Amino acid sequence: MKIHWFIGVDISKKTFDGAILSQNKSSKAVHARFDNTPSGYKDFKKWLTQQCAKLSEVFVCMEHTGIYGLGLASFLEGTIAYCMENPLQVKRSLGIVRGKSDKVDAFMLARYCYLHREELKPTQLPTKTLQDLRILFSERERIVKALQVEKAVLSELNPVLNEKTKGRLRERMAGLKKDLGSVEKDLLEVVQSDPEIARNYKLATSVIGVGMVNALLFIMYSGNFEGITQPRSFACYSGVAPFEHTSGTSIRGKTRVSHLANKQVKTQLTNAARSAVMNDPELRRYYKRKRDEGKEHGVVMNAVKFKIILRVYATVRRGTPFVRLRQAG
């Protein structure tokens, strides 16, 4: 793909700014602002057509801003090449920057796009099934958090609450539990609607410690094991992979995991590791052996998380469910 026009897009809730830089540095940089609406997307495409020779030679770069950028990304999909970059990656790559505005940010993104033109790869949105799973999973998370709040209130303030208040709390909890069951049913229906996702879900849940929540997180954030194809890459993404922390002769820190990770996945992997240590004799022996060797609890549990990731990826790659070694022997 030969690119001549590098477009930076800074997206906010209601509007987005576009900035154009040309590979021909003599060309004047151009900026415009558009509404973050379907009509605004059409105006943006019309503007690109007027300013650039060919849309096939255009590459759009924007930060991954969650739901605010999904509309534009869906509009560009299949017609104009674009990429969605991690905001921290963009910020740290541009050096010292003074001042901030939407226009400046758009030009910064255009410059980032030009400087990294050999490395950037076009982004593809998740499939409709994966998008549906993410929406339902987010709804489930909100219900679980609300249920935890109500449970905490009922438990901690029980001695001082009157019966009417307790009754309303119990009613709300019953309603939330009903909604939770309904959402989980919808999640499983979406899983079963796609044969490949249903296959991988069944294989992932065969691993000891991996239940519905962890299996869905693996599928959603690995792109059904097609986006993140290697277990070590997923371990890095989920904050499980350890990294060296040394410099010269003065800094000799312990090898440790990075805080730059998907904390939601990391938290649920911790739950999976706890369950696996309790229910898998092999991992229980491994945990005890490492603890007896003097390893810290967190270090050993992190190793167990990585073993779970390896097992999930192995079962999906192999196409057969996980089998306990003792049962197999």
Secondary structure, 3 states (H helix, E strand, C coil): CCCCEEEEEEECCCEEEEEEEECCCCCCCEEEEEECCHHHHHHHHHHHHHHCCCHHHEEEEEECCHHHHHHHHHHHCCCCEEEEECHHHHHHHCCCCCCCCHHHHHHHHHHHHHHCCCCCCCCCCCCHHHHHHHHHHHHHHHHHHHHHHHHHHHHHCHHHCCHHHHHHHHHHHHHHHHHHHHHHHHHHHHHHCCHHHHHHHHHHCCCCCCCHHHHHHHHHHCCCCCCCCCHHHHHHHCCCCEEEEEECCCEEEEEEECCCCCHHHHHHHHHHHHHHHHHCHHHHHHHHHHHHCCCCHHHHHHHHHHHHHHHHHHHHHHCCCCCCHHHHC
